[in-house]
């Protein structure tokens, strides 16, 4: 059984889940093939309720 989490912990978990590693092709595009081996970029998951023009 899971225990109840505090409000702050829930918010931190939710914030972490919104930041994901970008796809490999995005890393390669930014850093080239050799540079992308050890460097990763991260993206925020888009909010589906917003329009495509509003990446907030």
Backbone bond lengths (Angstrom), bond angles and torsions (degrees), N, CA, C in turn:
res aa  C-N    CA-C-N  psi(-1)  N-CA   C-N-CA  omega(-1)  CA-C   N-CA-C  phi
1 X - - - 1.456 - - 1.516 109.51 -
2 X 1.309 115.02 143.65 1.463 118.31 -179.50 1.522 109.75 -93.55
3 X 1.309 114.60 150.78 1.459 118.16 179.35 1.523 109.15 -94.54
4 X 1.307 115.56 161.23 1.464 119.70 179.04 1.526 109.58 -70.32
5 X 1.326 115.84 138.12 1.453 121.10 179.01 1.525 109.22 -95.59
6 X 1.326 115.62 151.76 1.458 119.04 175.55 1.524 108.93 -73.44
7 X 1.312 115.98 162.08 1.465 120.12 -178.18 1.512 112.98 -61.19
8 X 1.346 116.60 -40.69 1.457 120.14 -179.28 1.518 112.41 -63.84
9 X 1.323 116.59 -38.91 1.467 120.03 -179.81 1.523 110.61 -67.19
10 X 1.320 116.48 -38.82 1.462 120.12 177.96 1.524 110.83 -61.69
11 X 1.337 115.76 -42.99 1.464 119.69 -179.80 1.525 110.93 -64.30
12 X 1.337 116.64 -40.81 1.464 119.71 179.78 1.527 111.02 -65.55
13 X 1.327 116.88 -40.54 1.463 120.25 178.33 1.532 110.92 -64.25
14 X 1.329 116.14 -40.39 1.467 120.09 179.43 1.521 110.74 -65.92
15 X 1.344 116.99 -39.29 1.463 120.63 180.00 1.521 110.60 -66.39
16 X 1.345 116.92 -37.93 1.463 120.16 179.15 1.521 111.56 -66.10
17 X 1.327 116.48 -36.07 1.457 119.04 -176.55 1.520 112.06 -71.75
18 X 1.344 117.61 -17.63 1.464 120.42 179.94 1.520 112.32 -82.11
19 X 1.348 117.51 -14.16 1.460 121.15 -179.81 1.518 107.92 -107.49
20 X 1.323 116.25 118.58 1.451 121.50 -177.37 1.521 109.59 -125.58
21 X 1.336 117.99 154.44 1.468 119.54 171.46 1.528 109.80 -63.22
22 X 1.319 115.85 141.38 1.463 120.56 179.77 1.534 109.61 -72.93
23 X 1.334 118.21 162.80 1.457 120.25 175.49 1.531 111.19 -61.48
24 X 1.325 116.68 156.43 1.470 120.42 -177.34 1.521 111.59 -60.08
25 X 1.337 117.86 -37.40 1.466 119.27 -177.01 1.518 110.88 -64.96
26 X 1.351 117.91 -28.47 1.461 120.44 178.47 1.528 110.37 -71.12
27 X 1.351 116.65 -38.33 1.466 119.96 175.78 1.522 110.74 -63.26
28 X 1.327 116.05 -45.02 1.467 120.47 -177.54 1.521 110.07 -64.74
29 X 1.337 116.49 -38.27 1.462 119.89 179.26 1.527 111.16 -64.09
30 X 1.328 116.61 -36.88 1.461 120.43 -177.06 1.529 112.68 -81.45
31 X 1.329 117.92 -43.03 1.467 121.14 -170.98 1.528 114.00 -110.38
32 X 1.326 119.65 -1.71 1.457 125.69 -171.28 1.534 109.39 69.59
33 X 1.307 116.64 171.74 1.460 120.28 -169.28 1.529 112.50 -65.17
34 X 1.340 116.81 -44.48 1.467 118.90 -178.59 1.523 111.33 -69.68
35 X 1.327 116.99 -40.88 1.469 119.97 -177.95 1.513 112.85 -69.00
36 X 1.339 116.42 -27.05 1.465 120.18 -176.58 1.523 112.43 -78.45
37 X 1.347 117.42 -8.15 1.462 118.70 179.57 1.517 111.88 -62.71
38 X 1.325 116.00 -43.70 1.462 119.57 -174.26 1.521 113.11 -108.73
39 X 1.318 118.79 -5.99 1.462 120.68 -176.94 1.517 109.94 -118.20
40 X 1.309 115.98 135.68 1.460 120.91 177.96 1.514 108.91 -123.89
41 X 1.323 117.24 150.10 1.458 120.77 170.84 1.521 107.67 -109.52
42 X 1.310 116.48 157.65 1.463 121.55 -178.68 1.518 108.91 -120.55
43 X 1.309 116.66 148.60 1.449 121.62 179.75 1.520 109.03 -126.68
44 X 1.327 115.77 156.29 1.460 119.33 173.11 1.525 108.04 -93.79
45 X 1.302 116.10 141.15 1.459 121.33 179.99 1.525 107.74 -69.15
46 X 1.346 118.04 128.45 1.466 119.24 -177.92 1.531 111.94 -64.85
47 X 1.296 115.91 145.50 1.463 121.57 177.84 1.525 107.86 -85.55
48 X 1.319 115.84 115.73 1.452 120.12 -171.42 1.522 113.16 -68.18
49 X 1.336 118.32 -18.89 1.464 119.66 -179.33 1.528 111.90 -75.64
50 X 1.323 116.17 -19.73 1.466 119.08 179.93 1.518 110.09 -86.22
51 X 1.329 116.01 159.87 1.458 120.38 177.63 1.533 109.79 -72.03
52 X 1.345 116.00 168.65 1.460 120.04 -179.01 1.528 111.34 -66.98
53 X 1.329 117.01 -26.59 1.466 120.37 -179.27 1.522 111.87 -78.72
54 X 1.316 117.40 -23.00 1.472 120.80 -176.76 1.513 110.16 -101.16
55 X 1.319 118.11 86.64 1.458 121.32 176.41 1.522 108.28 -89.35
56 X 1.328 116.24 75.96 1.461 120.37 -175.46 1.514 108.85 -103.83
